[in-house]
Amino acid sequence: MTTNRIAIRFLAGTLALAVITHGARWLTFRRVDNLVYKAHVLDRNGNVLAGFERGERRGKKVAVENCPNKVTYRDGALAESVLGYYCPDIPFNNSSGLIGAHEEELYSGKDVRTTIDLGWQRLADSLLWANAKETDGFDQACLVVMDVKDGGLPVVVNLSRKSDVGYGLGNRAMELDYEPGPVMEPLVWTVAMKDGMFRPDSPMAETIPSGKIAKTYKAMPEHFTRSLKECLLQEGCIREDIHDASDVRINGPESTDWSESEVDELAHGWAMKMTATHIAAFYSTLATGVRTIPYLVKKSRHGEPEIFGEERNLILEMFDEYGTSGLVGRSSVSRWCGYAAETFAGIFPKEEPRFAIVCAVFSARQPERFQMTRVTEKVATKFSEEATSPRFRGISVMKRESKMPDRETTIDSCWQKKADSLLRNSLRGDRRIKGACIAVMNVWSGNVPVMVNLSRNEKTNEYHNFAACLGYEPGPVMEPLTWTVALDDGLCHSDTDLKESIASGNIPEAYKNIPGHYVAALRSFLPEDDWNTIEVDGVKYVEIPDPKSTGWTGSTICDLSEGYSMKVSPLHVMTLYGALASGNIVGAHIELAGGRDVPSSRFGKIDRKVIISALDCDRGGNLVGKASLSRFNEYGRPPKAGESFAGFFPKDEPEYAVVCATLTDQPYSGYKMTGAAQKVAEELSGLISAGMERETFPDYWRKYERTNHPEDESTAKPNDTPPESWLRRFLIRLMKHF
């Protein structure tokens, strides 16, 4: 009897423990923004792109917005058109995109890892929207980047004029089929070369205009159309990842719409319909000789047969070269739905191709009234240069190691925690602030002991590196840059002259007739391009209008002198003030042994004491700096207001530069400064100058350290014992019962 009771207790305890364990695992979700989700869509590096929350099936018709199965996107609509949605309660059109194609995994609670790279996606998105939105007749645009080695798609961007932020429904890169035009002439060259029509020394580019290819294949149209299809993706290849992906459409002689003129059209890249992804796949085949299938979700793919041999090198030699990244390709006018478009397709780098890139901009203009703007060439060139530059090391697509070595950073945990606490309190005190950052840099070594970025959400967590990646117009806090130029040119000689020079209009009037010199001088005192010394992953590049561009107006110089009409990151502002303090632009970096000085810096020739006298000081005379109203404008939205403060301390013997920026959801027009950014910077600089100690940390961080780093039992105090969780208390009571 006793043995049976023991066995029953043992079985009951085991069953209860199993139930509790599985229940705890079921309750252990990851978070996106403020909500808890069952499954996630991840990028290639494990970053969350979207969260999927499973709801109850209600058995009735509901709209997508009210669907109990919610999808929340990590960066707003950054990749929404690719990811799509899933709502089984809708009787029709209940899913789309990648989420719709993998609804079973998500609904069962499994994460889906994609080939998208969040960093490259952000870069491509910003470049495409900034350049395409101002083109004449712009309606839609897309950009695709494909890894030629394995077919992964790190970038799939889709934009639309119909939305005020550039995003509209529909995955144009994979669903919108159109006639690419001469950009696909290399496909015809490939078929002709495989048929022995060319000799190695024959000029291929002159063969199509001469009509030789069309005349030859008019006698054998079946062979011509079949050979074209064999060099392209086969039917249904992309639909494994995207439900509504389109296929290549090339009519053959068996079609009722066929005519002899179709061969002439096909020879020039017309009369064939395909998506931007199909074009990228073809250029990938040109790069490697093997037909590689593009995909968004990591799956095992069977090897494809070799399509091209060494003859593909002759075709690559016919391409034009763009930029400094080894990008080669072609661009041309295209047609879609009776309207005009333009497409660029290419591969980079040329010597050892790694990626294929396709950029297409669709207009609402008739083909006969359309003129190429070359915007697709510009976007593709800029992306290839940025993506392969050392400055953009935040992306792991180019180089991946099997085991990443440990990195020793310059971050000081004590200062970081205190800065986090001060900035967090500032966000809690003003509900209008949606994001904020603060950074501190040693003006002599470039070490960055503090870099805090906070976003408005339930726990005020770090989701975006505002200090490095935010491109905004800092405002008058950047007036010392213009002062430096004026001193260098001999326009001003005292601090009084500097303070009054911009407000009185003396500086704008002096540079009105020589805007090229003024812009070049501004750039010469900023860390950018080859002079970029900011070695932080994903740092924003400097944007200053070109006097030769169409966007330049008579008021642009006035705006630049006041710190507007230029886009820089807060780290650029901090580096400027560090240069004013030390006399040289020192590389800001967060890895030890990083950073470098700009050779022969021009700051050493400037009388910086005049600029320092023109700046403001706090009450104690320790912090020298300037505060101002800032604005930021992303994706064509109305400008929002923010505040910035930048300076250095101590005044007499400068050692550190500091920048603090806050971003609000309020319109820029009519916004009044609260001094929040200046207050945080003053408090942190005062604590650092006074020799900050660990005991100054608030209880928030003490609780965090006890929970995540419990002390040794021999040194722990009775009051420091962390409270027991409900699960631990429940298990103890359950075991006592048995």
C-alpha positions in Angstrom: 0.0 0.0 0.0 2.8 2.3 0.9 4.7 1.5 -2.3 1.6 2.3 -4.4 1.1 5.7 -2.6 4.8 6.6 -3.3 4.4 5.6 -6.9 1.2 7.7 -7.3 2.9 10.7 -5.7 5.9 10.3 -8.0 3.8 10.1 -11.1 1.6 13.0 -10.0 4.7 15.1 -9.3 6.2 14.3 -12.7 3.0 15.1 -14.5 2.6 18.4 -12.6 6.3 19.3 -13.4 5.8 18.5 -17.1 2.6 20.7 -17.2 4.4 23.6 -15.5 7.5 23.3 -17.7 5.5 23.3 -21.0 3.2 26.0 -19.7 6.2 28.2 -18.9 7.7 27.6 -22.3 4.4 28.5 -23.9 4.4 31.7 -21.9 7.9 32.6 -22.9 7.5 34.9 -25.8 9.8 37.5 -27.4 8.8 41.1 -27.7 8.4 43.5 -30.7 7.9 47.1 -29.6 5.4 46.9 -26.7 3.5 43.7 -27.4 4.1 40.0 -26.8 4.2 37.7 -29.8 4.0 34.0 -30.5 6.4 33.8 -33.5 8.7 36.1 -35.4 10.1 36.8 -38.8 13.8 37.4 -38.5 16.5 38.8 -40.8 19.6 36.9 -41.7 21.4 38.1 -38.5 18.5 37.2 -36.1 17.1 40.8 -35.9 13.3 40.8 -35.6 11.5 42.1 -38.7 7.9 41.3 -37.6 6.0 39.6 -34.8 3.0 37.3 -35.3 0.5 37.0 -32.5 -1.9 34.1 -32.8 -5.5 35.0 -31.9 -8.7 33.0 -31.5 -10.5 31.8 -34.6 -13.9 33.6 -34.3 -15.5 32.0 -37.3 -16.8 35.2 -38.8 -15.7 37.8 -41.4 -13.4 40.4 -40.2 -11.2 43.1 -41.8 -7.5 42.8 -41.9 -7.1 45.7 -39.4 -9.4 43.8 -36.9 -7.9 40.4 -37.5 -7.1 38.5 -34.2 -3.9 37.2 -35.8 -1.9 40.4 -35.6 1.4 41.2 -37.4 3.5 44.1 -36.1 6.5 45.2 -38.1 9.8 46.0 -36.3 10.6 49.1 -38.3 7.1 50.3 -39.3 6.5 49.5 -43.0 10.2 49.1 -43.9 9.6 45.6 -45.4 5.8 45.3 -45.0 5.1 44.8 -48.8 7.5 41.9 -48.8 6.5 40.3 -45.5 2.7 40.6 -46.1 0.0 39.5 -43.6 -2.0 36.4 -42.6 -5.6 36.4 -41.4 -7.4 33.0 -41.7 -10.8 34.5 -40.6 -11.2 36.4 -43.9 -13.0 34.2 -46.5 -10.8 35.3 -49.4 -7.4 37.1 -49.8 -6.6 36.1 -46.3 -2.8 36.1 -46.7 -0.1 37.7 -48.8 3.7 37.9 -49.1 6.2 35.9 -47.1 4.0 35.6 -44.0 1.2 34.2 -46.1 3.6 31.6 -47.7 4.8 30.5 -44.3 1.6 30.8 -42.4 1.7 27.2 -41.0 5.1 27.7 -39.4 4.1 31.1 -37.8 0.7 29.9 -36.7 2.3 26.9 -35.0 4.8 29.2 -33.1 7.9 28.7 -35.2 10.2 31.6 -36.1 10.9 32.2 -39.8 14.4 33.4 -40.6 14.8 35.3 -43.9 17.8 36.4 -46.0 16.9 40.1 -45.6 19.6 42.2 -43.9 18.0 44.9 -41.8 20.9 47.3 -42.2 21.2 47.1 -46.0 17.4 47.3 -46.2 17.4 50.6 -44.3 20.2 51.9 -46.5 18.5 51.0 -49.8 15.1 52.2 -48.6 16.4 55.7 -47.7 18.5 56.0 -50.9 15.7 55.0 -53.2 13.0 57.2 -51.6 15.3 60.2 -51.3 16.2 60.1 -55.1 13.0 58.7 -56.6 10.3 60.8 -54.9 11.4 64.0 -56.7 11.5 62.6 -60.2 9.0 63.8 -62.8 5.9 61.6 -62.8 7.1 59.2 -60.1 4.5 56.5 -59.2 6.3 53.4 -57.9 9.8 52.1 -57.4 11.6 48.9 -56.3 15.2 47.8 -55.6 16.5 44.2 -55.4 19.9 42.9 -54.3 20.7 39.2 -54.8 23.7 37.2 -53.6 25.0 35.5 -56.8 26.6 32.7 -54.7 23.6 31.2 -53.0 20.6 33.3 -54.3 19.8 35.0 -51.0 18.0 38.4 -51.2 19.4 40.8 -48.5 17.4 43.7 -49.9 13.9 43.9 -51.4 12.6 47.5 -51.3 9.2 48.6 -52.6 8.0 52.2 -52.6 4.9 54.1 -53.9 3.9 57.7 -54.4 0.3 56.9 -53.2 1.5 56.7 -49.6 2.8 59.8 -47.8 5.7 57.7 -46.4 6.5 56.0 -49.6 5.0 52.6 -48.7 2.0 51.1 -50.5 0.5 47.6 -50.8 2.1 45.2 -53.2 5.5 43.6 -53.6 6.5 45.2 -56.9 9.9 43.6 -57.0 8.3 40.1 -57.2 4.8 40.7 -58.4 4.9 43.6 -60.9 5.9 42.2 -64.3 6.8 44.7 -67.0 8.8 45.0 -70.2 12.4 45.8 -69.2 13.6 46.9 -72.6 17.3 47.1 -73.7 18.5 46.4 -70.2 17.8 42.7 -71.1 19.6 42.8 -74.5 22.4 40.7 -72.8 19.8 37.9 -72.7 19.6 38.0 -76.5 23.4 38.2 -76.8 23.7 35.1 -74.7 21.3 33.1 -76.9 23.0 34.3 -80.1 26.5 33.5 -78.6 25.4 30.0 -77.6 24.2 29.4 -81.2 27.5 30.5 -82.6 26.4 33.7 -84.1 29.3 35.7 -82.7 33.0 35.4 -82.9 35.1 36.5 -79.9 36.2 39.6 -81.8 32.8 40.6 -83.2 31.0 43.7 -81.8 27.9 42.4 -80.1 26.4 45.8 -79.3 26.2 46.6 -83.0 24.5 43.4 -84.0 21.0 44.1 -82.6 20.7 47.5 -84.2 21.8 46.0 -87.5 18.9 43.6 -87.4 21.1 40.5 -87.9 19.7 38.7 -84.9 16.1 39.4 -85.8 16.6 38.4 -89.4 18.2 35.1 -88.3 15.6 34.0 -85.7 12.6 35.0 -87.8 13.1 31.7 -89.6 13.2 29.8 -86.3 11.0 31.6 -83.8 10.2 28.5 -81.7 13.9 27.9 -81.0 14.5 31.6 -80.2 11.7 31.9 -77.7 12.5 28.5 -76.1 16.2 29.5 -75.7 15.3 32.8 -74.1 13.1 31.0 -71.5 15.9 28.4 -70.7 18.2 31.2 -69.6 15.6 32.7 -67.2 14.0 31.4 -64.0 11.5 28.6 -64.5 7.9 28.9 -63.6 7.0 28.9 -59.9 10.5 29.3 -58.6 9.8 32.4 -56.5 6.3 31.3 -55.2 7.8 29.1 -52.5 8.5 32.4 -50.6 5.9 34.8 -52.0 2.3 33.7 -52.7 1.6 36.2 -55.5 5.0 36.2 -57.3 4.7 36.5 -61.0 6.4 34.4 -63.7 8.2 35.2 -66.9 5.9 35.7 -69.9 7.3 35.3 -73.4 4.9 34.5 -76.1 5.8 31.9 -78.7 4.6 31.2 -82.2 1.8 29.0 -80.8 0.2 32.1 -79.3 -2.7 33.7 -81.0 -1.1 37.2 -80.6 2.1 36.1 -82.3 3.4 38.1 -85.3 6.8 38.3 -87.1 7.4 41.7 -85.5 7.6 39.9 -82.1 11.1 38.8 -82.9 12.3 42.4 -83.4 10.7 43.4 -80.2 12.2 40.5 -78.3 15.7 41.3 -79.7 15.5 44.7 -78.0 14.1 43.4 -74.6 10.5 44.2 -75.4 7.5 41.8 -75.7 8.8 39.9 -72.7 7.4 40.5 -69.2 9.2 39.8 -66.0 9.8 41.2 -62.5 12.8 43.0 -61.1 13.7 39.8 -59.2 13.8 37.8 -62.5 16.2 40.5 -64.0 18.4 40.2 -60.9 18.5 36.4 -61.2 19.6 36.7 -64.9 22.4 39.1 -64.1 23.4 36.7 -61.3 23.6 34.0 -63.9 25.8 36.2 -66.0 28.1 36.7 -63.1 28.6 33.0 -62.2 27.4 31.0 -65.2 25.0 29.0 -63.1 21.3 29.7 -62.8 20.7 30.5 -59.1 17.2 30.6 -57.7 16.5 33.7 -55.5 14.9 33.1 -52.1 13.9 34.9 -48.9 13.8 32.0 -46.5 16.8 29.8 -45.9 16.1 26.4 -47.4 18.3 23.7 -49.1 18.4 24.3 -52.8 19.3 21.8 -55.4 22.2 22.8 -57.7 21.2 24.2 -61.0 23.0 23.2 -64.3 25.6 25.6 -65.8 23.9 27.9 -68.3 26.8 30.0 -69.5 30.4 29.2 -70.1 33.4 31.5 -70.5 31.5 33.5 -73.2 29.7 35.4 -70.4 33.0 37.4 -69.9 32.6 38.8 -73.3 29.2 40.1 -72.4 30.4 41.6 -69.1 33.0 43.6 -71.0 30.2 45.3 -72.9 28.8 46.8 -69.7 29.5 50.3 -68.4 31.2 50.8 -65.1 29.8 53.0 -62.4 31.3 54.5 -59.3 34.2 53.2 -57.3 32.8 49.9 -56.1 33.3 48.0 -59.4 29.7 48.1 -60.3 29.0 47.2 -64.0 25.7 47.1 -65.7 23.2 48.7 -68.1 20.2 51.0 -67.8 17.4 51.7 -70.2 13.8 52.9 -70.6 11.1 50.3 -69.8 7.4 49.9 -70.2 4.7 49.0 -67.7 0.9 49.0 -68.1 1.2 51.5 -71.0 3.4 53.9 -69.1 7.1 54.5 -69.1 9.7 53.4 -66.6 13.5 53.1 -66.3 15.6 50.2 -65.1 19.2 49.7 -64.1 20.7 46.2 -63.7 24.2 45.2 -62.8 26.6 43.3 -60.7 29.4 44.2 -58.2 32.3 44.0 -57.7 33.3 43.4 -61.3 36.4 41.2 -60.7 34.9 38.9 -58.2 31.1 39.4 -58.5 29.2 38.9 -55.3 25.9 40.7 -55.7 23.5 41.5 -58.5 21.4 44.7 -58.2 18.3 45.9 -60.0 16.6 49.3 -59.5 13.4 50.2 -61.3 11.4 53.5 -61.1 7.9 53.4 -62.6 6.4 56.7 -63.8 2.9 57.9 -64.7 4.1 59.4 -68.0 3.4 58.1 -71.5 6.5 56.5 -73.2 6.7 59.2 -75.9 6.8 62.0 -73.3 9.3 60.3 -71.0 12.9 61.2 -70.6 15.4 59.2 -68.6 16.5 60.8 -65.4 19.3 58.2 -64.7 18.0 58.1 -61.1 18.2 54.3 -61.1 21.9 54.4 -62.0 22.5 57.0 -59.2 20.7 54.9 -56.5 22.5 51.6 -57.5 25.9 53.3 -57.7 25.4 55.0 -54.3 24.2 51.8 -52.7 27.1 49.7 -54.0 29.6 52.2 -52.7 28.0 52.6 -49.3 27.4 48.9 -48.8 31.0 47.9 -49.6 32.7 50.8 -47.8 34.5 50.2 -44.5 32.2 52.8 -42.9 29.3 50.5 -43.3 30.7 47.6 -41.4 27.4 47.0 -39.5 26.4 44.6 -42.3 27.4 41.0 -42.1 26.6 40.2 -45.7 30.0 40.9 -47.2 32.1 39.0 -44.6 31.0 36.4 -42.2 33.2 34.5 -39.8 32.4 31.1 -38.4 33.2 32.4 -34.9 33.3 36.1 -34.2 36.1 37.1 -31.9 35.4 39.0 -28.7 35.5 42.8 -29.1 36.8 45.1 -26.4 34.8 48.4 -26.4 35.5 51.9 -25.1 32.1 52.0 -23.3 32.3 52.7 -19.6 29.6 50.7 -17.9 29.3 53.1 -14.9 28.9 56.2 -17.1 26.7 54.4 -19.5 24.2 53.4 -16.8 24.1 56.9 -15.3 23.5 58.5 -18.8 20.8 55.9 -19.4 19.1 56.8 -16.2 19.2 60.5 -16.8 17.9 60.2 -20.4 15.3 57.7 -19.3 13.9 60.2 -16.7 13.8 62.9 -19.4 11.6 60.7 -21.6 9.3 59.9 -18.7 9.0 63.5 -17.9 7.8 64.6 -21.4 5.4 62.4 -23.3 6.1 64.3 -26.5 9.6 62.9 -26.7 9.6 59.7 -28.9 13.3 59.1 -29.0 16.5 60.4 -27.6 20.3 59.8 -27.6 23.4 61.0 -25.7 27.0 60.4 -26.5 30.3 61.4 -24.9 33.7 61.3 -26.6 37.3 61.9 -25.4 38.5 64.8 -27.6 42.1 63.6 -27.7 41.7 59.8 -28.2 38.3 59.5 -29.8 37.1 56.9 -27.3 33.3 56.9 -26.8 32.6 55.9 -23.2 28.9 56.8 -23.4 26.4 56.1 -26.2 22.8 55.7 -25.1 19.8 55.5 -27.5 16.2 55.2 -26.2 12.9 54.9 -27.9 9.4 55.5 -26.5 7.8 52.1 -25.7 6.7 50.1 -22.7 10.2 49.7 -21.2 11.9 52.6 -23.1 14.4 50.2 -24.7 17.1 50.7 -27.3 15.7 49.8 -30.8 17.6 52.2 -33.0 21.1 53.8 -32.9 19.9 57.4 -33.2 23.4 58.8 -32.3 25.0 57.2 -35.4 22.2 56.4 -37.9 19.8 59.4 -37.5 20.2 62.0 -40.2 18.6 65.2 -39.0 19.0 69.0 -39.3 20.6 70.0 -36.0 19.9 73.7 -36.3 21.9 76.6 -34.7 23.9 74.1 -32.7 25.9 73.8 -35.9 26.5 77.5 -36.3 30.1 77.1 -35.1 30.7 75.3 -38.3 29.9 78.4 -40.3 31.8 80.5 -37.8 34.9 78.3 -38.5 34.6 78.9 -42.2 34.1 82.7 -41.7 37.2 82.8 -39.5 39.2 80.8 -42.0 38.2 83.2 -44.8 38.9 86.3 -42.7 35.3 87.5 -42.6 35.1 87.8 -38.8 37.7 88.6 -36.1 35.9 88.6 -32.7 33.3 86.7 -30.8 30.9 89.7 -31.2 31.3 89.5 -35.0 30.5 85.8 -34.9 27.4 86.2 -32.8 25.9 88.9 -35.1 27.2 87.6 -38.5 24.5 85.1 -39.2 21.5 87.0 -37.7 22.6 90.2 -39.5 22.9 88.3 -42.8 26.6 89.3 -43.3 27.8 85.7 -43.9 25.0 84.7 -46.2 25.5 87.9 -48.2 29.3 87.3 -48.5 28.9 83.7 -49.8 25.8 84.4 -52.0 27.8 84.7 -55.2 30.3 81.9 -54.3 28.1 79.1 -53.0 30.4 76.4 -54.3 33.3 77.6 -52.1 31.0 77.9 -49.1 29.7 74.3 -49.4 33.2 72.9 -50.1 34.5 74.8 -47.0 31.7 73.4 -44.8 32.6 69.9 -45.9 36.3 70.4 -45.3 35.6 70.9 -41.6 33.3 67.9 -41.2 34.3 64.2 -41.0 32.8 62.7 -44.2 33.7 60.6 -47.2 37.5 59.9 -47.3 37.8 62.1 -44.2 35.2 60.2 -42.3 36.8 59.4 -39.0 33.7 58.2 -37.2 34.2 54.4 -36.9 30.8 53.4 -35.6 28.7 50.8 -37.5 26.1 52.3 -39.8 27.0 55.9 -39.3 25.0 58.4 -41.3 26.8 60.1 -44.2 26.8 63.9 -44.4 24.2 65.4 -46.8 24.7 69.0 -47.9 23.0 70.4 -51.0 25.0 70.9 -54.2 24.8 74.5 -55.6 24.4 72.9 -59.1 21.4 70.8 -58.1 17.8 71.8 -58.9 17.0 71.9 -55.2 19.3 74.8 -54.5 17.6 78.1 -53.9 18.6 81.6 -52.8 17.7 80.8 -49.2 19.8 77.7 -49.0 22.9 79.5 -47.8 20.9 81.2 -45.0 19.5 77.8 -44.0 23.0 76.2 -44.0 24.5 79.0 -42.0 21.8 78.3 -39.3 22.5 74.6 -39.3 19.5 73.6 -41.5 19.2 72.1 -45.0 22.1 69.8 -44.1 21.7 66.3 -42.7 24.2 64.9 -40.2 24.2 62.5 -37.3 24.5 63.5 -33.7 28.0 61.9 -33.8 29.0 64.4 -36.5 27.9 67.3 -34.2 29.9 65.8 -31.3 33.0 65.4 -33.5 32.8 69.0 -34.6 32.8 70.2 -31.0 35.6 67.8 -30.2 37.6 69.4 -33.0 36.9 72.9 -31.6 38.2 71.7 -28.2 41.3 69.8 -29.4 42.2 71.5 -32.7 41.9 68.3 -34.7 39.2 66.0 -35.9 39.7 62.8 -33.9 38.1 59.6 -34.9 35.1 58.7 -32.7 35.1 55.0 -32.1 33.6 52.4 -29.7 36.3 49.7 -30.3 39.6 49.9 -28.6 42.6 50.5 -31.0 40.1 52.1 -33.4 40.0 55.6 -34.7 42.4 57.8 -36.6 43.2 61.4 -36.9 42.5 63.4 -40.1 45.9 64.4 -41.5 46.8 68.1 -41.5 43.5 69.1 -39.9 42.6 72.7 -40.7 41.2 73.3 -37.2 44.7 73.9 -35.9 45.0 77.1 -38.0 41.8 78.6 -36.6 41.6 80.9 -33.6 39.3 78.6 -31.7 39.3 80.9 -28.6 37.1 83.3 -30.5 34.5 80.6 -31.2 34.7 79.3 -27.6 34.0 82.9 -26.3 31.0 83.1 -28.6 29.5 79.9 -27.2 27.4 79.7 -24.0 28.5 78.3 -20.7 26.4 76.8 -17.9 26.2 78.5 -14.5 29.3 76.8 -13.1 31.4 77.8 -16.2 32.4 74.1 -16.7 30.4 73.1 -19.8 30.9 75.1 -23.0 28.2 74.5 -25.7 25.1 75.5 -27.5 21.5 74.3 -27.5 19.0 74.8 -30.4 15.8 73.6 -32.0 16.3 70.8 -34.5 14.1 69.1 -37.1 14.0 65.8 -38.8 12.1 64.8 -41.9 12.0 61.1 -43.0 10.4 59.8 -46.2 8.7 63.0 -47.1 6.7 63.5 -43.9 6.1 67.0 -42.5 9.1 68.0 -40.4 9.0 67.1 -36.7 10.7 69.1 -33.9 13.5 68.1 -31.7 16.2 69.6 -29.5 19.9 69.3 -29.6 22.8 70.3 -27.3 26.5 69.9 -28.0 29.5 71.1 -26.2 32.7 70.1 -24.4 34.1 70.2 -20.9 35.9 71.3 -18.8 36.2 74.8 -20.3 39.9 75.5 -19.5 41.3 72.1 -20.3 38.8 70.3 -22.5 38.8 66.5 -22.2 35.3 65.4 -23.4 32.7 66.4 -26.0 29.1 65.6 -25.4 26.0 65.7 -27.6 22.4 65.1 -26.6 19.4 65.0 -29.0 15.7 64.5 -28.4 13.1 63.7 -31.1 9.4 64.5 -30.6 6.2 63.8 -32.5 5.3 67.5 -32.6 5.3 69.6 -35.7 8.4 71.8 -36.1 6.4 74.9 -36.8 5.4 76.5 -33.5 7.4 74.2 -31.2 8.9 75.7 -28.1 12.1 74.4 -26.6 12.0 72.8 -23.1 15.7 72.5 -22.6 15.5 68.8 -22.0 18.6 67.9 -24.0 20.7 70.6 -22.4 19.6 69.6 -18.9 20.7 66.0 -19.4 24.0 67.0 -20.9 24.7 69.4 -18.0 23.9 66.8 -15.3 26.0 64.1 -16.9 29.0 66.4 -17.6 28.8 67.7 -14.0 28.9 64.1 -12.6 31.8 63.1 -14.9 33.8 66.2 -13.9 33.2 65.6 -10.2 34.4 62.0 -10.5 31.3 59.9 -10.7 31.1 57.0 -8.2 29.1 53.8 -8.5 26.9 54.7 -5.5 25.3 57.5 -7.5 23.3 54.9 -9.5 19.5 54.9 -8.9 17.7 51.9 -7.5 16.6 51.0 -11.0 20.1 49.8 -11.9 20.7 48.2 -8.5 17.6 46.0 -9.0 18.8 45.2 -12.5 22.3 44.1 -11.3 20.9 42.0 -8.5 18.5 40.2 -11.0 21.1 39.6 -13.7 24.3 39.5 -11.6 23.6 38.1 -8.2 26.3 38.6 -5.6 28.1 35.9 -3.7 26.1 34.6 -0.8 28.9 35.3 1.6 28.9 39.1 0.7 25.2 39.6 0.0 23.2 41.6 2.5 19.8 40.4 3.8 18.0 43.4 2.1 19.7 42.6 -1.3 18.1 39.2 -1.7 16.1 39.2 -4.9 12.4 38.3 -4.4 11.3 34.8 -5.3 9.4 34.5 -8.6 5.8 33.1 -8.5 7.0 30.0 -10.4 9.6 29.2 -7.7 7.1 29.7 -4.9 4.5 27.5 -6.7 7.1 24.7 -7.3 8.1 24.7 -3.6 4.5 24.5 -2.4 3.8 21.7 -4.9 6.8 19.6 -3.8 5.9 20.1 -0.1 2.4 18.8 -0.9 3.7 15.6 -2.3 
